[in-house]
Amino acid sequence: MKENQTSLLYNIDDIPPLGETLILGFQHYLTMFGSTVAIPLLLSPAFGLDDPIQKGWLIATMFFVSGITTLLQTTWGNRLPIVQGGTFSFLAPTFAICGMAALANAGWEVRMQHVQGAIIAGSVAEIAVGASGLVGRLLRFVGPITIAPTIALIGLALFKFGAPEAGRYWPIGGLTIFLIILFSQYLRGKHRTFELYPILLAIVTAWAVSAICTALGIFPAGHPAHTSLANVKDAQWFRIPYPFQWGFPQFGVAAFVGMVAGYIASIVESIGDYYACARLSGAPVPDKETINRGITFEGIGCLIAGIFGSGNGTTSYSENIGAIGLTRVGSRRVVQAGAIIMIMLGTVSKFGALFTTIPQPIVGGMYCAMFGMIAAVGLSNLQFVDLNSTRNLFILGFAFFMGLSIPEYFSQHPMEFEPSWLSNILNTLGSTGMAVGAFSALILDNTIPGTDEERGLKAWGNNTQSV
C-alpha cells in the first residue's frame, strides 16, 4: 500500500489546483463516455425508440443520472474516487422484459415504464441488501465458479447484436473493429491517448469517415452508414431531465425477478471494483462497512435511474479505475468534478442528439469488441480455480451451455399457463442467459462436494485480501 501511495501524483484526499481538477475530471468523463453512449444506442431498438430527438434525450438522461449518482457515491457512499454509470448487466433482463408477449404491440414509452418498474423494485432490494449488511454474508456462497459464467454470459448472450449490426455495411463496421483493435492493442504502448480512449478514437474516426462519405454523396439517405446532422439542428439547446418523464413506472413480478439477475452480477462486479479502486487511489482496503455503504448507494443510484427513466441502472465503472492507474491521480475531488461535468452536459440536448447520428454499423463494430471484452473479464476469474478438476469443468461447462441454450428454447417455446404471472416469471428468467448460468453454477458449486482450494475460494479470498 505504501508503494502505491508514494507513486501517486494525487492521493485520494488531495485537492489538485482548480484548472487541473477540471481537466482531469473531464478526462474521467471521456473515459466513461464510450460505454455510457453504447447502452442507450443498444437499448433503443429493443424499446422500439426510433425518434432521434427522443433518443438524444435518453442519452442525455444517462449522463445526467451518472453525474448525480457519482456525486452521491463519492460524497456519502464508499467515498472512493469511483465513477458510477450504466451497466451492461441489465441489458439481457431488459431485452427479456421488452420481448414479453404482453408488450409485443406496446409503444416504446410503455416498454420503458415496465423496465423502470423492474429497476426501481430491484433497487429497493439492493438498498436493503447493502444497508442490512447482508452483502458480506451472501458473498461466501458466491465464488469464482459462479462469477465466471455470470459475467461472461453478459457479453456472450448479446452476440446477435455484434456482427449482424456491423454487417449492415461491413466497410464501416469492419473499420470500427479494426481501429478498436489497432488503438487498444497494437498502439496502446505508443501514447497514453491510445490507452485511455481507444474506443472513443475508433468511433470518432469511423464516424468522421461516414460523415465525409455522406457529404460527398457516397452514402445517400437510407444507406446504413448515412450520417446526417439534421437531428442535431432540430433538437433544442437545453432540456433538463425530470422524474417520470416517460410516464409512471409499471411494476410486475416477472420483470422484477428477471432484473434481479442483473443486480446480482452488478453487485459482484462492483465489490471487485471497490478493492481495485482503493488499491490504485491510495485508500485503505475496503472493510465490510465500506462495501455495504457502496452497495447501498449503488441501490440508491439505480432508484434514481429508474425514477428519471434512463432505461438502465448504475454501477461502478472499471474503465475509470484503469484511468486512475494510468494517470496516477487518485483524487476524490477530480472524480467529483467529472460528475458535475456529466450533469451539466446531460442538460444540453444538442449534445445528446449529436450521438444519435452514429451509424448502426459503427455501433455494431463497437459491440464486437466491448462485449467480447466483458466475456473475457468473466473468464479471467477462472485463474483461481483448479481447471484440472472434473467437478469444476462439469459445473462450468453446464452453466455456460445452459446459459446459451435455455434462452434459445424459451424464445421458440415460451410458456403459457395459468397463473399468467408465474409463466411470465419463468419466461423472463429463462430468456436471460446470465440468470440461467448464474443459478446453475451457484446451485451446483454449493451442493457438489469440493474443497475450498479446488473451488478457487482460497486463492480468490487471498487475492481479495491482498488488494
N, C-alpha and C positions, 0 to 999 in steps of 0.2 A: 504494500500500500504506500509506503514512504517513497518508493521509487516513482510510482505513478504521480504522487502529489508534487514532487520536486520537478518532474518533467513537464508539468502543465504550465502554459503561459498564464492562464487564469484559472484559479480554483473555483469550486462550487459557490463559495460565498463572496468571491471577488466581484468588484463592480468596475468594468473597464470604462474608459472615457466615453462620453456620450456618442461621439462620432463612430468609434469602433463598435460600440454596443449596437447601434442601428445597422451598420454594415454586416456585422456578424449575425444579427437577428434576421436580416433579410436573406442571408445565406441559408439559415435554417429553413426559412420559408421556401426557398428554391429547392432545397434538398427534399422536402416532403411534397413538392409540387406535383411531380410526375404521378405518384401513387394516388394522390388526392383527386386529380383530374380524371384518372383512369376509372375510378369507381363509378361516378355518375354517368360517364360515357358508356360503360358496360351495362349499367342498370337501365338506362333509357329504353333500349329495345324491349327489355323484359316488362317494363311498366307500360309500354306502348306509347311512350312520350316522343312525339315527332316534332312538335313545335320548337324551333331552335331558340326562340326567345325564352320560353319556359325552361328549356334545357339549360340555358345560361343561368337562369335563376337558381336551378338546382345546384349547379357547380358553385355559384356564389354562396349558397347556403352551407355547402360543405366546408368552405374556408371559414365562413363566419362562425360556425359551430366549433370547428377545430381550434380557432383562436380562443374562444370562451373557455373551452374545456382544458386547454393547455394552461391558461392562467389559473384556473381553479386547482389543477393538479400540482403545479409548481408552487402555489402560494399556500394552500391548505391541505393538499393530499400528501403524497410521499415526499414532496418538496425537492425532488430530483430534477435536474435540467433535462426533462424528457418531454418530447413533443407528442401531443395527442392528435390523432387523425382517423380517417376512415379505416375500416378493417375488411380485408378480403374474406375473413372467416364468416361474415354474414351473407356473402354472395349466394352460396348454394342454398341456404334456407330461404332467402328472398326469392330466388328463381322458383323454388318449390311452391312458395305461397302464391306468387303471381300465376303459376300454372295450375292452381286448383280449379276444378270444374266450375265451382260457383262464381269464379271471376273470369271465366272464359270470354264473356262478351262485355265485361265491365270496362269503363273508361280508365284512363291512367290515374286519375285522382282517387278513384275507388280502390284500385290496387295499392296505391301509396298509403291510403288510410289503413288498410289491413296490415301492411308492413309496419307502419308506425305503431299500431296497436301491439304487434308482437314485440317490437323493440322496447316499447315502454314497459310492457309486462315483464320482459326479460331483465330490464334494467333494475326493476324493483327487487327481483331475485338476486341479482349481482350485488346490489347495495346491501341486502340482508346477509349474503354470504361473507362480504367483506367486513361489515360493521359488527357482526356476531363473532368474528374470529374463526369462522369455520374453514377458511382457506387453508390454514396450516394443517388442520386435522384431515381435511379431504385429500390433500396432496400426497399423503402417504399411500393412497390407493392408486395414484397415477404415476407411472414410471415411464422410462423411455420407450418401452414396447407399446404403450398406449399413445404416447405423444407422437411417435414417428408416423404411423398411418393417419392419425387425426389431422396433423398439419400437412402432410404430403398430399392427402386427398383433397385439400382445399385447392391446390393447383391442378392435380391430375383430373379432378372431376369437371374442370372447365375447359377441357381440350377442344370442345366443339366451337369455342369462341376464338381459337387461335388461328390456325391455317385457313379455315373456311372464310374468316373475315379478311385476313391478309390476302387471300386468294381472289378477292373481288377484283383486284388488279395487282398482280404479282410484281411488276416492276417497282411500284411504290411500297407495297407490303414487304417485298424481299429486301429493298433498300433499307427500310427501317430495321429489319432484323440484322442485316449486315452491319449497319452503323452502330447498333447497340453492342454487338459482339466486338467490333473494332475498338470502340471507345472504352468499354468496360473491361476488356481482357487484354488486347494487344497493346493499347496505348496508355493503360492506367498508370504505368510507372514513368511515363514520359513527362506528364504535367499533372498537377493536382486538380486542374479543371476536369480532366477525364475521370479522376477518381470520385469527384463529388457529383458531377452532373452528366453521367453517360447517357441516361435515358432522356433527359431533357434536351441534350445536344442532338441526339438522334431524331427526336420528334421534331424539333425546330428545323433541322436540316431537311428532312423529308417533306415537312410541311412547306418549307420555302420552295422546294423543287416543284411541288404540286401547285403552289400559287403562281410560280413563273410559267409553268405549262398551261395553266388556266388563262393567264393574261395573254399568252401567245396564241390561244385558241386551240391548243393541242388537246386539252381536256375540256370539251364543251359541257354545257349544263346537262346533267343526267349521267355524266361519266362518274364512275366510282371514286375517282381521285379529284374530282372538280372541287375547287376551293373558292368560295365567294364570300366577300366581306359585307354583303348586303344585310346579313343578320346583325352585324355589329352596328351598321348605320341606323337600323330600325330600333335597336334597343335604347332604352332610356339611360341616362348617365348614372343615376343613383337610385338604388332601391334597397331598403333595409329589410332583411328577412324578419318575419314575425311569427309567433306561435300559431300553430294550426293553419298555416297559410294555404294548405291544400284541402282543408276540411277537417272535421273532427275524427280522430282515430277510431278504427273499428277493432274490437277485441274478439279473438276466437281461440279456443283451446288448442286446436290443431296447429294454428300458426305459431302460438306461443311455444308449444312443445318442440316444434321444428327449429325455432330460433334458439332454443336452449343449447343445442349442439354448437352453434356458433359462439355463444357466450363461453362455453367451456373451453373451446380452443383459444379464444381471445384471452381468457384468464391465464391459461398455461403459458401462452406466448409472452404475456406482459410480465409475469413473475421473472422469467428468464431475462427480459429486458431490464428490469429493475437492478438485478445483480450486475449486469454488464455496464449499465449507465453509471452506477455507483463506483465501480472499479475505474472507469475511464475519467470520471469527473473529480476524483479525489475525495469522494464522500465515504462515510463509514459503510461497512457491509450492512445491507438492509436487514433489520430484525423483523419478527413477526408483526409487530405493531406498524412498522413502516409499510410492509406488504399489505396488511389489512386496510390501512388508510388508502393506499394506492388503488386497490381493487374497489373500495367503497366509492372513491371519486371517479373511477372509470365507469362505475354504475351510474353515478350522477351525470357524468358526461353523456352516456347513452340515453339517459332520461331526457336531457336537454336536446339531443339529436332527434329523438322521437317526437318531442313536442314541436320543434321547429320544422320537422319533416325533411331531413337530409336524405332519407331513404336508406340510411346506414347507421351504424353506431360509431363509437370511438374506441381506440386502443392506443397503446404505446408504439411509436414508430422506430423500428430498428435502424432505418436509414440515417436518422438524425443522431443516433448513438454512434454510428460509424463516423459521422462528420465530426463528433467530439474527439474521437481518437485521432482523426487525420489532422485536425486543426489545433489540437491540444488546448482547446478553450472549453472548460467545463463550467463556466459561469451560469448560474441560475438566471441572473438578470438578462443575459443575452437571449435565452430562450423566451423569457417573458416579453422582451422587445419584439421577437419574431411573432409571438402570439398577437400582439397589438397590431402588427402589420397585417396579419391574416384577417383580423376583424375589420380593419379599415378597407382593405381591398375586397373583402366579401360584400361590401355595400356598393361597389362600383359595378353596375350591371353590364356596361360595355366590356369590362374585363372578363366577366364570365361568358358573355356572348362570343367573345373572340375565340374561345377554345371549343365552341360548338362547330367551328369551321374546319376542325381537324378531320380529314377524310377517314373513312372507316378502314381502308387497308392499312393506314398507319397505326390505328388503334389495334387492329388485329396483329400486326407485327410486334407491337409493344407487349401484347398478351403472351405471345410465344416465348418471349424472353422472361417476363415477370413471373408468369405462373409456373414456368419450369424452375425458376429460382426458388419459389415458395415450396415446391415439391422437394427440391434438394435440401432445403433447410430442415424440413421434416425428417428426411432420411439421415441427416447428419447426427441425429440423436442416437442412431444405432451404433455409434462409435463406443458407447458404454456397455453394449450388450454382447453376450457371448454368441456369436453368429455360427459357432460350431455346434450349438445345441439344437437338436431336432425339435425340442419343445418350442424354442423361440422361433425357429424357422416356420413351424406349422402355424403358430399364432399370427405371425406377421403376414405370411402368405394368405392365410384365410381372411384376415382383416382387410388386406388390400384388395383381394379378389372380390369379396362380398361388397366392399365399398364401391366398386365399379360396376358389379353385375346386378346387385339388387335394385339400384335406381333404374337400370335399363328395363328390368322386369316390370317395375311399377309404372314406368312410362307407357308400357304396352298393355299392362293389365291392372289398371287402378281398381282398388277395392270399392265396392258399392254394396253396403248393407246398413241395416238399422242397428243401433242408433247412428245417424249420419255423422255425429261429432266424433265418434270413435273411428269410423272409417277415414275421416278427414285427417285425424291424428296419424294413423298408420300410413296413409298415403304421403303425408308431408315428411314423416321420418324416413320412410322407405325410399323417397325420392332424393334424400340428402345423403350423398355418399360419405361425407365426413361423419355424419351421425352413425351410420351403419358401421363404418370402420372403427370409430371410437368405442362404441358399445361392444362390438365383437372382441376387440383387443382388451378392453377393460375387464370384461367378464372372464375371458379365458386366462388372462395374465394373473388374475387374483384367485382363480379356482384350480388351475392346473398346478400341481406341485413343482416347485423350483426354488433354488437358493437365491438369496439376495444378490450374490455375486453373479450368478447365471443370468438373472433378470436385468442386470445392469444397475440395480438400485444402489449398490455400494459405491461404484465408480461415479455414478451420477450425483450422489449425495456429496462425495468428496469434491467433485468439480464445483458444485454449488457453493460449498463452504469456502473453496479457495478464491472465488471471485469476490 
